[in-house]
Amino acid sequence: MRKGAAALSRGLTARHIRFIALGSAIGTGLFYGSSEAISQAGPSALLAYLIGGAVVFVVLRALGEMAVADPVPGSFGEYASRHLGRLPGFLTGWTYTFEMIIVCIADVTALAVYMGFWFPDVPRWVWVLATLFVIGAVNLASVKVFGELEFWFSVIKVAAIIAMIIGGAAVLVFGFSAGQAEPAVSNLWTNGGMFPNGFEGFLLSFAVVMFAFGGTEIIGVTAGEAADPEKTIPRAVNTVPVRVLLFYVLTLGVIMSITPWQSISSSGSPFVEIFQSLGLTSAATVLNVVVITAALSAINSDIFGAGRMLFGMVERGQAPAIMGRVSRNGVPWMTVVIMTGALLVGVVLNYAIPENVFTVIASIATFATVWVWLMIMLSHYRARRAMSAEEAAALKFPSPLWPYAQIAAIAFLVFIFVLLAFSADTRVALLVGAAWLALLTLCYWLGVARRPSGDRAAEVEVS
């Protein structure tokens, strides 16, 4: 094992990784962003989440195959460097870090919106700033503290989703309501049909739908600190289909049955609004606590993932050596400090443009997320094509339906980039994404390309 890899603490147990994977699919994209997908696609958003979830499962199986075969710090950034070249690896690692920063800003923005449920007169940026201090402190503790906190965050989220489904089903069966909503399963098809905004609205919803699944690739990042990646990674990845069906399709189906899809606004979490419209104020209050927990969990995971990616890039000579400094608890503390500092941008944005910040950030995050997934798929495709039949047969966690599912997933991800150009709200993501990749490419040729390739673990410091 390399020195850099040994410097990180392998403190994440099977229980931690299973729930980190479970909780990664339950965040701002579901509790807040789902309202945007519903407004664009109506009930057909359920089909969009099914299709998007199937593609993400193919991506995670490809990542899982590589992570089990070689669990390294830097994960898919390392795999891209190895199988696609140093420039794609450099672009992938830094774009993932960029993705985590952007997603974090989206998450802290959503958290500030949720807090407005109780404190409507307090400016959003106050909550954003307070959140950064709390989550930064947690990530500076040992990886076991992070894993344990994320475990309990995920338990709360999963329990809340299941309770919400049961509660929603009870509303549909018994029909009690103190508000104006008229709960009925027929709401899924009697308000303009399954495709009320046409096929175009269905397609455009994928920009928000894919954002919802962003962050699930953290499963690969955890492999570098997993105690037994050969067992924990496959178990975590294989829960994805159940998560998609339970957390997205079934949950959003219940929401749109309780109230017509066009009544769901983006001024807060649809989960809270639904129960508030039914006159169940106490349930709405409890769910607001849950969605705040979900946002904190997502921010916690994003800072963890970006920090570990940057640590792996230091080892490959693709990031400043100072980012490889590790505390005596085995935490890359400098990357945590830098990530937390970068999130101060979220404070500024929430002060300057509080009304439009989420849509803009979510579309940029979608670009970064889909780019990372595309690099994972291309790395896996090149790796598999280079294997002999014997090597492929010896894989401990092979990706299924090779090569047809992989080619279909790659084509779908390219299609998402095309979709971003068709809406004025998401077109900015293409411009920002293209500028980001051009800037990274320039930085690569001016700096990294001139350095010899190879392991930079000797520069990793313990402090």
N, C-alpha and C positions, 0 to 999 in steps of 0.2 A: 504493500500500500504506500502511496506517496505521502510525503510529509504533510502537504496541505490537507489531504483528506483526513489524516490522523488528527489534525489540529481541531477539526470539528467534532463535537461530542455526538456519539451515536446513542442519543437518549430517548428516541421516539420508539415506543413499543407498538405492537400490533393494534392494540386498542386505540392509541393515539392516531395512528395513520388511518385506520378504518373510519374514525369519526372526522378527521380532517378532510378525508375524501368525501364523506357523507355531507359534511357541512359546506364544502366548497361550492356545491350546486344550489345552496340556499342562501341567497344574499340579496343585495340591492336589485339585481336583475329580476328576481322573482317578486319581492315584496313591494318594489316601487316601479321598476321598468316595465313590468307586465302590463300596467295600465296603458302604456304607450303602444305596446303590441296589440292589445285589445282594441284600442281606438283606431288603429290602422286596418286590422284584419277582421275584427269582430270575432265570432265563434271559430272561424277558420284558424285563429291563432293556435288552437289546440293541435291542429295538423302541422302547423309550422314548428311547434315545439317538439312534436314527435320526430319529424324529419331532421331537425337540427340536432336533437339528442342522439339519433342514430349515427349521424356523421361524427359527432364528438366521441361516441363510443369507439368508432373505428380509429380515430386519432389517438385515443388513450390506450387502446390495445397495441397500436404501433409503438407508442412511447413505452408502454409496459414491457413489451418484448425487449427493447433496447435497455431499459432500466434494470431489468432482472439479469440480463446478460452482463451488464457493466454498470453498476450503481456508483456514479462518480459525482463529485460536486460540480455544479454547472450544468448537469443533466443534458437537456436537448441543445444547449449552446455548445457543449463539448461534442455531441453527436454530429451537429451541423458542421463544425470545424473539421471533424474527422472524415465525414463522408461526402461533404459538398465543397469544402475548402475553407481557408481561414477567413476570407471576406464574408461568406454567408454565416459562418459561426459568429463573427464579430457583430454582424447586423442582427442576428437572432438574439444573442445575449443582451445587447443594449436595447433592442426593441421590446424584449420581455420586461426589462427593468422599466422602460418607458410605459409599457402597458400597465404595470403594477402601480406606477405613480398616478397615471390617469384614472385607473379604476379606483384607487384610493381616494382621489379627489371626488369622484362620483359618489363613493360610499359616504364620505364625510359630509357631502352636500345633502345626500338623502337623510342622513342622521339629523342634520340641522333642520330639515323639513319636518321630520317626525317630532322633534322637540317642540316645534311650533304648535303641536296638538295641545300641549299643556301651557306653553309660554309664548303665545302669539306675538307679544310685543318685544321679545328679546331678539336682537339681530342674529342672523344665522352664523356670521363669522365668529361670534363668541363661542358657540358650541363646537365649531370646527377646531378652534385653537385649543380648547379644553381637551378635546378628544386626542389630539396629537401628543400632548404631554402624557396622558394615561397610557396609550398604546406604545409610545416610545419606551416608557419605563418597563413595560411587560417584556418587550422584545430584547431589552438589555439584560434580562435575567437569563437563567440557563434554559436550554432547549426543553428540558423536562417541564419547567414552569409554563412555557409556551404551549407544549403539547397538552398539559393538563387543563389549562384555561380553555384551549380550543375544543377539548373533549366536552367540557361542560357547556360551552356556548352551543355546540352542535346538539347536545342532548336536549337543551331548551328549545332549539329551533325545530328539531324533528318531532318532539312531543307536541309542540304548538301546531305544526302542520297536521299531524294526525288528529289532534283535538278539534282543529278547525274543520277538517273533513267530516268528522263525526257530528259536530255541532251543526254544520251546514246541511248534512243529510237529515238531521232531526228537524231543522227548519222546513226542509222540503216535504218531509213525511207528515209532520203535524201542522205545518202551515201557520205557526204563530208569528205574529209580526205587529209591532206597535207603530211602525212607520208606514210610508206610502208604498214601499216595494211589494210586489206580488210574487213570492217565490214559486217557481215551477220549472221543471226540466224543459218544458216547451219553449222557455225563453231562449234556448240555444238555436232554434230555427224559426221562430215566429216573428222576429224583429228584423226582417230583411233577408232571412235565410242564413246559411252557414257562411256565405261569402257576400256580406252586405255591401262591401266596398269594391266588389269585383275581384278578379284574379290579380289585378295590379296591386290592390291593397294587401292581399295575401303575400305577394312576393316582397313588397317593400317592408313588411313586418320582420323579415329575416334579419335586417340590420340590428333591430333591438333584441330579437330572439337569440342571436349568436352572442350578443353581449352578455346575456343572462348566464351563458355557460362558461364565460371567461373566468379563468382562475382554476378550473378543474385540472389543468396541467401541473398544478402544484404537487400532484401525486408523484410525478417524475422527480421533482426537486427534493422531496422528502427521502428519496432512495439513498441519498448521500449520508443521511443521518438515521437511517432505519437500522434497527438491531438485526433484523432477519429479512432483507428485501425479497428473497426468493419466495417467501410465504406471504408477506404483508402486501406487497404491490399487487399481485394477481387478485387477492381477495378484495382490495380496495377498488381496482378497475372494474371488476365483474359486478359490482353493485350499481354501476351507472344506469343500465336499463330500468331497474326497479326505481331508482331515484327519479328518472325522467317521468315515468308513468305516475308515480305517487305524488311527487312534489310539484310537477307542472301540469300535466294533463288532467289528472283527477282533481287537483286543488282548484285550478282555474275553471274547470268544468263546473264545479260546485259554485264558485263565485258568480259565473255568468248565468247559472240557473237561479240563484237567489235574486239577482237583479238583472234587468236587461243590460246588454253590453254597452249601449250608448249612454247609460246613466253613470258609468264609471269614469271619473275624472282623474287627472294627473296632479291634482293639488295636494295629494297625500298618498298614503298606501291604500290600494284598493281593499286590502284585507281589513283595515281599520274602518274605512268608509262604509263597507257593506254592513257590518254589524251596527254601526252608528245609524245607518238609514233604516235599519230594522227596529230601532229604539233600544237596542241592547248596549247601552253605554258602558256598562262594566266590562263586557266582553271586548269592546273596542279599546278600552283602556289597557286591558291585559295584553291584547294583540299589539298595541303600540310599544309596550315594554319588549315584546318579542322581536318586533322589527328593528328596534334599537339594538338589541342583542345581536341580531343578524348582521347589522351594519358594523358593529364593533368587531365581530368575528371575522368578517371579510377584510377589514382594514388590518387586523392582526395577522392574518394569513398572507396578505399582499406584501407587507413589510418583510415578513419572514422569507417569502419566496424570492423577492428581489434581492435581499441581502445575500442569500445563498448563491444566487446566480452570479452576482458581482464577485463573490469570493472565488467561484470557479473560474471566472474570466481573469482574475489576477494570476491564477496558476498558469493560464495559457498566454500571459503577457498581453492581454487585451483590455486591461483596466489598470489604473494607477496602483502601484504597490501598496499605498497607504490603506486601500480598501481591503487588504488582506489581513489586517491586524485583528487578532483573535484574543478575547479575554480569557482569563483562567477558567471560566465556566464553559469554554468551547464555543463562545458566541462571537461572530464577526461584528464587533461592536461599531467599528467605524462606518460600515455600510448601513447599519441601523440609524446612526446619527445623520448620515447624509440623506437617507430616504425620508426621515422625519423632517429634516430641513427643507427638502424639495416640496413636501406637502404644504408648506407655508403658502405656496402658490394658490392652494385651495382656499385659504383665508382671504387672499386678495380677490380672487374671482367671486367668492360669495359676497364680498363687500361691494364689488363693482357691478356685477350683472347677476343678481340673485335669481331673477326669473328665468333666464335662458340657459343658465350654466349647465344644467343636467343633460339636456338634449345634445348640446355641443360636445360635452365630455364623453357621453356614452357612444356617440358615433366615432370619435377619435379612438376610443378604447376598442371598439369593434374592429377597426382597421388593424391596430396593433395585435389584437388577439388572433385574428384570422391569419395575419402574416406569420405569427409564431407557429400556429397549427400547420400552416402550409409548409414551413421549414421542417417541422417534425415529420410530416408525411413524406417529403422529398428525401430527407435523411434516411428514413426507414426504407424507402423504395430503393435508394442506391445501395444501402447496406445489404438488403435482401438479394438484389440482383448480383452482388459480388460474391455471395455465398455459394459454396458447393452444395450438392444435394445432401451430403453427409452432415455438413455444418447446419443446414436448415433443419434437418431431422433431429439434431441434437439440442435445438432450442428448448428451453424449459417453459417458456410462456409464448408460443408462437401466435402471431396475429392471424385470425381466421379469414377464410375466403380470399386468400392471396391468389393473384394480384388484383382481382376484379373490384373488391370493396375498396382497396387502396386507391385505384385509379378513379373510381366514382367519387370518393371523398376529395381527392385533389381537384377534380373538375368542379365540384360543388363549392369549394373554398374560393377558387378563381371567380366563380359566378357571383359570390358575395361581394367581391371587389367591384364588379360591374354594377351591381345593384346600388352601391353607395353613390354612384354618379347620377342616379335618376331622381333624387330628392334634394331640394335646396337645403334641407336641414342636415343631411348627411354628406353632401358634396364637400363640405369643408374638411371632412375627415380625410378624403383623398388628397386634398391639397396639403394639409398638415402632414399626412403620412408620407407623401412623396418628398416634401421638403426635409422631413426627418431622415429618411433613407439616404437622400442626397448628401445631407450634412455628415451622416455617419460614414458614408463612402469616402468623402473628402478627408475626414479625420483618419480613416484607415490608411489611405495612401500617403498622407503626410507623416503619420506616426508609426502605427503598428506594422505596416508592410515592410518597413525598413529594418525591423528587428528580426533576429533569427527566430524561427518557430521552435517550440519545445516547452518543456515544463518550467514554470516559474515558481514552483512551490518553495524554493529556497528563500523567496522574498516574503513569505508569509511569516508574520511576527506574532508572538504571544505577548500580551501586555496586561 
